[in-house]
Amino acid sequence: PYAEPDERWPAPARRRYRELLERADEVVVLERRRPTDRAGTTQALARRDAWLARNVDEAVVVWDGQPGFVERTWTRLADVLGDDVWLLRL
């Protein structure tokens, strides 16, 4: 959603995220400014989810079952895309 969303993540998660970015054909950054607090992060992720819902036909969401951002993303996408969202639970 914005530059360096992994800034505060644990080191192993950051490394894995960076590996995935390096393998991506394209990376879309929607906002230049990083949020400064949790409310700003939540709002930025909601804008990202809205952008995704407008720009994709299908989605696969990988979720570890913990309440939070991924669950909200899945819910938002499912509201728009219906059965064209697949949920993979870890």
N, C-alpha and C positions, 0 to 999 in steps of 0.2 A: 504493500500500500504506500509506503514511503521509504526513503533511503535508510538502509541499515536497520530494519525492524528487529534484527537479532542482537542489537547492541547490549541488552541486559540479560541475554540468555546464558545458561551455563556453557562452559567451553565445549563440551562434546556436542551439544545441540548446535552451537555456532559452526563448528567444523563441518558437521553433516549438512547443514543448510548451505554453507559455502560450496561444498562439493556438488550439491544439487544445482546451485546457480551456475557453476562452471559448465555443467553438462547441458544446461537449457539452451535451446535454439534462440529463444528471445526472452527477455526480462522486461516487464512493464512496471514502471514506477509511476504511480498516479499523483503523488504529492511530493514536493521538494522539501517541505519542512517536516521535521519529526515532531510528534506530540511531546509535550513536556510533562504530562501527568496521565493517570489511568483513564480519566474521562476523555481526554483528547485521543488517547489510543483507541478507546472503544468507538468514538465517533469516526476516526480514520478507517477503522476496520469495517464499520457499517457502510461507509462510502465505497470502500473496496468491494464489499459484497454486492452493493447495488450496481456497481460497474460490471462485475462479473455476471450478474443476472441479466443485464442488458446485452452483454456481448458474447455469451456462450449459448450453445444449444443443449449441451449435456455437461455433467460434472461428476467427478469422483471425489468424495470427501473421505479422508482417512482420519479416524477419530479414536483416541484411547479411552473414551468413555468418561473422561473427567469433564465436569461442567465448565463452561467458559467460552472462549472465543470460537473454537472449532464447532462446538455444538450450535452456537448462534449462526455461524456461517452456513452450516448444513440446513438449519431451519429456514433461513432466509432464501437460500437457493431452492429448497424444496417447495416453498410457497409459490415461487415463480415458475420453476421448471417441472414441478410435479414428479412424475415417475422417471424423468430423465436425469435424476440425481441418484447416484449409487453411494451407499454408505458402507465403508469398509471399517469394521471395528477391530482394533488391535487387542 
